[in-house]
Amino acid sequence: MKIKYLILTMFTLSAAFSFAQERTKDTLGDQTVNVIRPYTPTISDAFKIKDNPKLNDSNAVKKKEIKYNIFSIPVASTFTPAKGKAATVDKAKAIKLYDNYASLGVGSYTTILGEVYLNHELSRDENVGGYFSHHSSQGGIDGVELDDNFSKTMLNAYYRKSDRDFTWQVDGGFNLQTYNWYGVPQDFYDESVLNDIDSGQTYNDLYVGGEIDFEDAIVKDASLRFRHFGDNHDSAENRLVAKSGFDFEVQDAVIKSEFSIDYISGTFDRDYYNIDEINYGNVTFGFAPSYQLIQDELTLDLGVKLAYLNDTEFSNNKFYIYPNIEASYRLVDEILIAFGGLKGDLIQNSYYDFVNENPFVSPSLFVTPTNQQYKTFVGAKGKLSSKMAYSLKVNYSSEKNKALYKSNEVPSAVLTDYQYGNSFNVAYDDVTTFSFAGELNVDLNRNFTLGLKGEYFGYSTDNESEAWNLPDLTASVFLDYQISEKWSAGASMFFVGERKDQATFYDVLDPLNTTITTVSLDSYFDANMHVGYKINDQLSIFAKGNNLASQNYERWLNYPVQGIQVLAGATYQFDF
């Protein structure tokens, strides 16, 4: 043991001496290194005593150990799973749209109906086109003693150009219409008298005009149109209408405005009694500023219309101020929207407008404007569902010099072909009108649409005993149905309530003996249908049926209409 300790001592001393010798060769100086470690206390994890309670229940049932044995049996199979493939959506075939079409149809009463529409793109920004239509019938109404044929021919051409800041267009056309004053009283004149009546009347219409729309400018749009209208009884009317819309600011508020000039001048070769020539003419200047206020659910348009009338024939001047107010409020989102308004206007009447509404007027009219003092309305509109919309509206208006169509009296000495009780005059009266209207539109899908409209009227006149030829009730139904890709169909039905007119006859033997009778025109129902079949993208055929209820009703006094009318034809679409 002593020897072991001795050897261990010697080994230790030699190691120390050796280490000391090595330190003398170290080139580094003495350094002091202090290591400081922050105190970081830790919390030991909690642990639960795992001690399951022992049950000393003699009724405890021990679980049986269940052993599962699976026997694999090889089965021969020839099934090979198909590879997965991503589902694709069938793209709808793009519909080819054509710029031009031509349509021609023929039908009963020797009816011809034709249309041609042309549009050609000269360049990216230029288009030129035209429209032609013709509708004629050789007549043949039962019980009519004079010719009842008619024709309407229209021709229009236009040029349109789009620039960076504006788009402008010029157009012009010519219309030719022929009618007959066939509405003589039944069993009133001898056949010899009727054979001498030349009941034909021809209207001609020539017009030219243009319009321009600006982008981001004070002046928004402007239009100018001139029309010359006349007939084969030496009547002539010229009308020039210019309009411009522009915006201007007043104390940071944008005021939308419209300025208009309406000039009309016309002449009739003679009055109804062939005594004097009738001349008429006036010019009106209109200015209508308005301001729109939108706040939450309320939209309010506040405006006024100023009109200045200069009667060039009688050298009279008048100034009119009309309200131009309209408001709407969303009570329940799109379901219920209340609206109302108060408006007025100076309505420029013209021979052209009278003829388009009643082609059987006599070329001996007195033409003057109608002063619509005010027209107030309130109502509600909205949607009953996503596919059904409705509208209810109550109107009340007051008009001075409202134009009413009234049957011309039969003079004691008949001199012209329209003095046999077969023409109409324009009677002016102060009329107040109350009406209640309702409308329902149903769009089940893009293939089926249905629309219903109805309106009831009540009139009050100052001078005339009745509001001549104005109905007390109107209603209409429109339906369009795309049955399939090839087939389509539609229908329209119209109901017009009772109207009143006045027949006046002078006794040939005693001119002072005059018979004046108020006549009630029965209400009528007019049902129309059409069906079409698409042969290919360009060619389709159609068939139409009008007045299918076969009511030979009178649209005007002594003017029955054609019965059941059937027409068939084809439409062809094409490109140049």
Secondary structure, DSSP 8 states (H G I E B T S, - for coil): -HHHHHHHHHHHHHHHHHHHHHHHT--S-----------------------------TT---------------------------------------SEEEEEEEEGGGEEEEEEEEEEESSSSEEEEEEEEEEEE----TT--S---EEEEEEEEEEEEE-SSEEEEEEEEEEEEEEE-----TT-S-HHHHHT---EEEEEEEEEEEEEEESSSSEEEEEEEEEEEEETTS-EEEEEEEEEEEEEEETTEEEEEEEEEEEEEEEESS-TTSSS-EEEEEEEEEEEEEEEEEETTEEEEEEEEEEEEEETTTTEEEEEEEEEEEEEEEEETTTEEEEEEEEEEEE---HHHHHHH-TTB-S------EEEEEEEEEEEEEEEETTEEEEEEEEEEEEEEEEEEEE--B-SS--STT-SS--EEEEEEEEEEEEEEEEEEEEEETTEEEEEEEEEEEEEESSSSS-TT--SEEEEEEEEE--SSSEEEEEEEEEE--EEEEEEEE-SS-TT-EEEEEEEE--EEEEEEEEEEE-SSSEEEEEEEE-TT----EEETTEE---SEEEEEEEEEE--
